[in-house]
Amino acid sequence: MIHLKTFNKKQLESFVSLGEFQKYDFLPITQHRAKSQIANPKANDDQTLLILAFDDDHLAGYLGCLPDNFKMDNETFRYAWLSTLFISNQFRGKKIAQKLLNKAFDEYNGNIAITEFTKEAESLYNKIGVFKYIELKEGKRYYFRTDLENIIPSKKEKTAFLKPAFRIADSAANFFISIKNSFIRHPDFPVEILDHLDKESVDFISNFKINRTADEINWAIENPWILEGEKADEKYLFSSYSKNFKYFWLKVYCENKNLITCSLLILRDGHLKIPYLFSIADLTQFIDFLNYFIIENKVKTMTCYQTELNQKIESSLSFPNIHQRKIERRYMFHEKLINHLPENFKPNFQDGDGDCLMT
């Protein structure tokens, strides 16, 4: 018999602090992700953050919700992102995913959004027929170093025995790339890198239309879903640890020391993302510093959905990428969420909106 159990802030805190979440064959949440969910400034005390599905007394699956809101005409419209959905193979075929989703729909009156879904999950969401695609985000992925040793075997398993040869090819190619990039120096204009948003940054970004305030960005930085560690928790099937994971809050000034650009960067195991970017300049200086940051931190790849930045990079002769390709991020809204929003409403998502900021 399948039954469901929901957890709000208080219930989730008790569930984790008492260690109850660890008694199952797999983890429905990590301790640090639970702490982050509880501290989410956009979550109220009554909203459901986690739903567990049990087959009798056995944990069969779970679904995570990340509360969010839109500010519209001085009113707050609340909704939630689906952040995790997992069903144990042992309990497949019992329509547990559908039951978990229906419960989430009930808890949020259909005000549910999804992004960064797997192909398998997308197929499920399309099958149940209540989700609609909204305007997608077009972006680019930039490559700065060769990584044949990992890329080719991951796509063609039969080539795994050639890894040593690929490693040698990578070393040779990256040696010449390093020589080319050695001429990139730290720009001569003022730049500041912080581990949080300070008062000057708060005042600066308050002039932009945003879905997340400075306090909410600081919440993510101070309460990460991913911790630095050598080995992931094998009992948790979503992101929880990476060898390297760090947020950088970047402030770029012009020559007269006026702040012109602020941006949040995430660097995870050599992969760079730009969740938030706010600028009153043409981004030339931001790109100049980005060039230096990429080389200094040995960035392998960068994913960017900042349209203006991608256009500016396209015309830059100094950007150190060796290859690039187009990518897209799709969003799905529950049909009730669409109906609850004003006609022609545009969410104007930045790259970090949703749970993308956390991973």
C-alpha positions as CSV (number, residue, x, y, z in Angstrom):
1,M,0.0,0.0,0.0
2,I,1.5,3.3,-1.1
3,H,1.2,6.2,1.3
4,L,2.8,9.7,1.2
5,K,4.3,11.9,3.9
6,T,5.0,15.6,3.6
7,F,7.5,17.8,5.4
8,N,7.4,21.6,6.0
9,K,10.3,23.5,7.6
10,K,9.7,22.4,11.2
11,Q,9.0,18.8,10.2
12,L,12.1,18.6,7.9
13,E,14.3,20.0,10.7
14,S,13.1,17.3,13.1
15,F,13.4,14.6,10.4
16,V,17.1,15.5,9.8
17,S,18.2,16.5,13.3
18,L,17.0,13.2,14.8
19,G,18.8,11.3,12.0
20,E,15.6,9.6,10.8
21,F,16.5,10.4,7.2
22,Q,19.5,8.1,7.4
23,K,17.7,4.9,8.2
24,Y,16.6,4.0,4.7
25,D,18.4,2.2,1.9
26,F,18.8,5.5,0.1
27,L,18.8,9.1,1.3
28,P,15.7,11.3,0.5
29,I,17.8,14.4,1.2
30,T,21.2,15.4,2.6
31,Q,21.6,17.1,5.9
32,H,23.2,20.2,4.2
33,R,20.5,20.4,1.5
34,A,17.8,20.2,4.2
35,K,19.5,23.0,6.2
36,S,19.5,25.1,3.0
37,Q,15.8,24.4,2.3
38,I,14.8,25.3,5.8
39,A,16.8,28.6,5.6
40,N,15.3,29.5,2.2
41,P,14.0,33.1,2.6
42,K,11.3,32.5,0.0
43,A,9.8,29.5,1.9
44,N,7.1,30.1,4.5
45,D,6.6,27.8,7.5
46,D,3.7,25.9,6.0
47,Q,5.0,25.1,2.5
48,T,5.9,21.5,1.7
49,L,9.6,21.1,1.0
50,L,9.9,17.3,0.8
51,I,7.4,14.5,0.0
52,L,8.2,10.8,0.7
53,A,6.5,7.8,-0.8
54,F,6.3,4.6,1.2
55,D,5.3,1.1,0.1
56,D,4.1,-0.2,3.5
57,D,7.2,0.8,5.7
58,H,9.7,0.9,2.9
59,L,10.8,4.2,1.4
60,A,10.0,3.9,-2.3
61,G,10.7,7.4,-3.6
62,Y,10.7,11.1,-2.9
63,L,10.1,14.5,-4.4
64,G,11.7,17.8,-3.4
65,C,10.1,21.3,-3.8
66,L,12.0,24.6,-3.7
67,P,9.6,27.4,-2.9
68,D,9.9,30.6,-4.9
69,N,7.8,33.7,-5.8
70,F,7.2,36.4,-8.3
71,K,6.7,40.1,-7.2
72,M,3.9,41.5,-9.3
73,D,2.3,44.9,-8.6
74,N,3.4,44.9,-5.0
75,E,1.9,41.4,-4.5
76,T,3.7,38.2,-3.9
77,F,2.8,35.2,-6.1
78,R,4.1,31.9,-4.6
79,Y,5.0,28.8,-6.5
80,A,7.6,26.0,-6.3
81,W,10.3,24.4,-8.4
82,L,10.5,20.6,-8.5
83,S,14.1,20.0,-7.5
84,T,14.3,16.2,-7.1
85,L,12.2,13.3,-8.2
86,F,13.5,9.7,-7.5
87,I,11.8,6.3,-7.5
88,S,13.7,3.2,-6.4
89,N,14.0,0.5,-9.0
90,Q,12.5,-1.9,-6.5
91,F,9.2,-0.1,-6.7
92,R,9.0,0.9,-10.3
93,G,5.7,0.2,-12.1
94,K,3.5,1.3,-9.2
95,K,2.9,4.8,-10.5
96,I,4.6,6.3,-7.5
97,A,6.1,9.2,-9.5
98,Q,2.6,10.2,-10.6
99,K,1.4,10.0,-7.0
100,L,4.3,12.2,-5.8
101,L,3.7,14.7,-8.5
102,N,-0.1,14.8,-7.8
103,K,0.7,15.5,-4.2
104,A,3.0,18.4,-5.1
105,F,0.3,19.8,-7.4
106,D,-2.2,19.6,-4.5
107,E,0.2,21.2,-2.0
108,Y,0.9,24.2,-4.4
109,N,-2.4,24.4,-6.1
110,G,-0.7,23.6,-9.4
111,N,1.8,26.4,-9.1
112,I,4.8,24.2,-10.1
113,A,7.7,24.9,-12.4
114,I,10.5,22.7,-13.6
115,T,13.9,23.1,-15.4
116,E,17.1,21.2,-15.9
117,F,15.2,17.9,-16.2
118,T,16.6,14.7,-17.6
119,K,15.1,13.2,-20.8
120,E,13.5,10.4,-18.8
121,A,11.8,13.0,-16.5
122,E,10.8,15.2,-19.4
123,S,9.1,12.2,-21.0
124,L,7.1,11.6,-17.8
125,Y,6.1,15.3,-17.5
126,N,4.9,15.3,-21.1
127,K,3.0,12.0,-20.6
128,I,0.9,13.3,-17.7
129,G,-0.2,16.2,-19.9
130,V,-0.4,19.1,-17.4
131,F,2.9,20.9,-18.2
132,K,3.5,23.4,-20.9
133,Y,6.8,24.7,-22.3
134,I,7.4,28.4,-21.8
135,E,10.1,30.5,-23.5
136,L,13.4,28.7,-23.4
137,K,16.8,30.2,-22.8
138,E,19.5,30.0,-25.4
139,G,23.1,29.8,-24.3
140,K,26.5,28.7,-25.2
141,R,29.1,26.3,-23.8
142,Y,32.7,27.3,-24.2
143,Y,35.7,25.0,-24.1
144,F,39.1,26.2,-23.0
145,R,41.1,23.0,-22.7
146,T,41.0,19.6,-24.4
147,D,39.7,16.7,-22.4
148,L,39.7,13.8,-24.8
149,E,40.7,11.4,-22.0
150,N,37.2,11.7,-20.4
151,I,35.0,13.0,-23.2
152,I,35.6,10.2,-25.8
153,P,35.3,7.2,-23.5
154,S,32.1,8.6,-21.9
155,K,30.5,8.7,-25.4
156,K,32.1,5.6,-26.8
157,E,32.8,3.0,-24.1
158,K,34.8,0.8,-26.4
159,T,37.6,3.4,-26.6
160,A,38.3,3.3,-22.8
161,F,41.5,1.3,-23.4
162,L,42.8,4.3,-25.3
163,K,42.7,6.6,-22.3
164,P,46.5,6.7,-21.9
165,A,46.8,7.9,-25.5
166,F,44.1,10.5,-25.1
167,R,45.9,11.7,-21.9
168,I,49.1,12.2,-23.9
169,A,47.2,14.1,-26.6
170,D,45.5,16.3,-24.0
171,S,48.8,17.1,-22.4
172,A,50.4,18.1,-25.7
173,A,47.4,20.2,-26.8
174,N,47.0,21.9,-23.5
175,F,50.7,22.7,-23.3
176,F,50.4,24.8,-26.4
177,I,47.1,26.3,-25.3
178,S,48.8,27.3,-22.0
179,I,51.6,29.0,-23.9
180,K,49.0,31.0,-26.0
181,N,47.1,32.0,-22.8
182,S,50.2,33.0,-20.8
183,F,50.0,36.5,-22.3
184,I,46.7,37.1,-20.6
185,R,47.3,39.3,-17.5
186,H,45.2,40.7,-14.7
187,P,43.5,43.8,-16.0
188,D,44.6,47.2,-14.7
189,F,41.2,48.4,-13.7
190,P,39.9,47.8,-10.1
191,V,38.2,44.4,-9.4
192,E,37.0,43.0,-6.2
193,I,36.1,39.3,-5.4
194,L,34.1,38.6,-2.3
195,D,32.5,35.5,-0.8
196,H,29.2,37.4,-0.3
197,L,27.2,40.4,-1.5
198,D,28.2,43.5,0.5
199,K,26.2,46.7,1.0
200,E,27.6,48.3,-2.1
201,S,26.5,45.3,-4.2
202,V,23.0,45.3,-2.5
203,D,22.5,48.9,-3.5
204,F,23.8,48.3,-7.0
205,I,21.6,45.3,-8.0
206,S,18.5,46.9,-6.4
207,N,18.4,49.0,-9.5
208,F,17.7,46.0,-11.7
209,K,14.5,43.9,-12.2
210,I,15.4,40.6,-10.5
211,N,13.7,37.5,-9.3
212,R,16.2,37.0,-6.5
213,T,17.3,39.7,-4.1
214,A,20.8,40.1,-2.7
215,D,19.7,38.4,0.6
216,E,18.4,35.5,-1.4
217,I,21.7,35.2,-3.3
218,N,23.6,35.3,-0.1
219,W,21.4,32.6,1.3
220,A,22.5,30.3,-1.5
221,I,26.2,31.2,-1.0
222,E,25.9,30.5,2.7
223,N,23.8,27.4,2.5
224,P,25.1,25.4,-0.5
225,W,23.5,22.2,-1.7
226,I,27.0,21.0,-2.8
227,L,29.9,20.7,-0.4
228,E,33.5,20.2,-1.3
229,G,34.6,16.6,-0.8
230,E,36.5,13.8,-2.5
231,K,33.6,11.3,-2.6
232,A,29.9,11.7,-3.1
233,D,27.4,10.2,-0.8
234,E,26.5,6.9,-2.5
235,K,23.1,6.8,-0.8
236,Y,22.0,10.1,-2.3
237,L,21.4,10.1,-6.0
238,F,21.6,13.9,-6.7
239,S,24.4,16.4,-6.4
240,S,25.8,16.6,-2.9
241,Y,29.6,16.7,-3.1
242,S,32.2,17.9,-5.6
243,K,36.0,18.0,-5.4
244,N,35.8,21.7,-6.0
245,F,32.8,23.9,-5.6
246,K,32.9,27.6,-4.9
247,Y,30.9,30.8,-5.4
248,F,32.6,34.1,-6.3
249,W,30.9,37.5,-6.1
250,L,32.7,39.7,-8.6
251,K,32.7,43.5,-8.6
252,V,34.2,45.4,-11.5
253,Y,34.9,49.2,-11.4
254,C,35.7,51.7,-14.0
255,E,38.8,53.9,-13.9
256,N,37.2,56.4,-11.6
257,K,36.3,53.6,-9.2
258,N,32.6,53.6,-9.8
259,L,31.0,50.2,-9.7
260,I,29.8,49.2,-13.2
261,T,29.3,45.4,-13.0
262,C,28.4,42.8,-10.5
263,S,28.3,39.1,-11.2
264,L,28.0,35.7,-9.4
265,L,30.3,33.0,-10.6
266,I,30.1,29.3,-9.7
267,L,33.2,27.1,-10.3
268,R,32.6,23.4,-10.0
269,D,35.4,20.9,-10.9
270,G,36.7,23.1,-13.7
271,H,33.3,24.1,-15.0
272,L,32.3,27.7,-14.8
273,K,28.7,29.2,-14.7
274,I,27.5,32.7,-14.5
275,P,24.1,32.6,-12.6
276,Y,23.7,36.3,-12.2
277,L,25.1,39.3,-14.1
278,F,24.2,43.0,-13.5
279,S,25.9,45.7,-15.5
280,I,25.6,49.4,-16.5
281,A,28.5,49.1,-18.9
282,D,29.1,47.3,-22.2
283,L,30.7,44.3,-20.5
284,T,34.1,44.9,-22.2
285,Q,35.9,45.1,-18.8
286,F,33.9,42.2,-17.4
287,I,35.1,40.0,-20.3
288,D,38.7,41.2,-19.8
289,F,38.6,40.0,-16.2
290,L,36.7,36.8,-17.2
291,N,39.6,36.0,-19.5
292,Y,42.1,36.3,-16.6
293,F,39.8,34.4,-14.2
294,I,39.4,31.5,-16.7
295,I,43.2,31.1,-17.2
296,E,44.1,31.7,-13.5
297,N,41.6,29.0,-12.3
298,K,42.3,26.5,-15.2
299,V,38.7,26.5,-16.2
300,K,37.9,23.7,-18.7
301,T,34.4,24.7,-19.8
302,M,31.9,27.5,-19.3
303,T,28.1,27.5,-19.6
304,C,26.5,30.9,-20.2
305,Y,22.9,31.9,-20.7
306,Q,23.6,35.6,-20.4
307,T,22.5,36.7,-23.9
308,E,24.3,40.1,-24.0
309,L,27.5,38.6,-22.7
310,N,27.4,35.8,-25.3
311,Q,26.9,38.4,-28.0
312,K,29.8,40.5,-26.7
313,I,32.1,37.4,-26.5
314,E,31.2,36.6,-30.1
315,S,32.9,39.8,-31.2
316,S,35.8,39.5,-28.8
317,L,39.2,38.5,-30.3
318,S,40.8,37.8,-26.9
319,F,38.4,35.3,-25.4
320,P,40.4,32.1,-24.8
321,N,38.0,29.5,-25.9
322,I,39.1,26.8,-28.4
323,H,35.5,25.7,-29.2
324,Q,31.9,26.6,-28.5
325,R,28.5,25.2,-29.2
326,K,24.9,26.3,-28.7
327,I,22.8,24.9,-25.9
328,E,19.4,25.6,-24.5
329,R,17.6,25.4,-21.2
330,R,13.9,24.5,-21.3
331,Y,11.3,25.4,-18.7
332,M,8.0,23.7,-18.1
333,F,5.1,25.3,-16.1
334,H,2.1,23.5,-14.8
335,E,-1.0,24.7,-16.8
336,K,-2.6,26.0,-13.6
337,L,0.5,28.1,-12.9
338,I,0.2,29.6,-16.4
339,N,-3.5,30.3,-15.8
340,H,-2.8,31.9,-12.4
341,L,-0.3,34.4,-13.9
342,P,-1.3,37.5,-15.8
343,E,-1.7,37.2,-19.6
344,N,1.6,37.5,-21.5
345,F,3.6,37.4,-18.2
346,K,7.3,36.9,-18.7
347,P,9.4,35.6,-15.8
348,N,12.6,37.1,-17.2
349,F,14.7,34.3,-15.6
350,Q,18.4,34.8,-15.2
351,D,20.6,31.7,-15.4
352,G,20.6,31.2,-11.6
353,D,16.8,31.3,-11.1
354,G,15.2,28.1,-10.0
355,D,17.4,25.5,-8.4
356,C,20.2,26.2,-11.0
357,L,21.8,28.5,-8.5
358,M,22.4,25.7,-6.1
359,T,24.3,23.3,-8.4
